[in-house]
Amino acid sequence: MQKVMVLGASPNKHRFSNSCVKSLMRYGYEVVPVGIREGEIAGKPIQLNRPQIKDVDTITIYLNAKHQEDYYDYIFNLRPRRIIFNPGAENPELMEKARKKDIEAVENCTLIMLNSGDF
């Protein structure tokens, strides 16, 4: 089972990051929601700050580029295989840095990727 971190997870049910956590769970992925607000999504607590998580396959980002800068080192220390930049989270600088570290960097919508079987 692949472990997927949702960076920018929100307890607000109207946010795409919230829907993403639920969809990933429905598809059988081990999901780690990480955000800046306490709460939970479908019974999963949102982890705050920068939790040290092992064996992260994919990080799917729901933060705009400006808010991502503080997470660069954190993301690279987790050593994911792939980073997905959802709409509104596009970041050419982080994509380039990731590719230089042999991390797949994709601009796409995680929800659409799941529904189409491309995840």
Steps between C-alpha positions, in 0.01 A plus 500: 500500500648834397523775758378838375544828685247775433692820573261785566222277634204693637219393735267720288274257310476745209876491426643276230771380739227362725337319207841370395564335837161327486549386139847362568361303794216362284757383246692317773801726547657564838440874540683747721326840510738782595377854551509811714161462671400238753221270400433175328384371167296180492639403840862573408658771716670780310864500605647842569842652439739261327443146626773251422334233291678202351450344160300780336446405136314811385447850633200674349513874562209735566702808600575791271863548395566777753398275791705207366839667548509420872448132418775442241750337738225307674372359170845395383586342836195275463641373168174445314496327163257757364355845568164602353429872465124544499332798329602815684813332638711520184862582583764481223783564748410207726430279199848567363665435838305176536597375155867572576459264797340235276153558642216485250322838494154521346252785449161333516190457713522207739121458502487473121801268495327267748169501312666434164730225628815705432612536860 
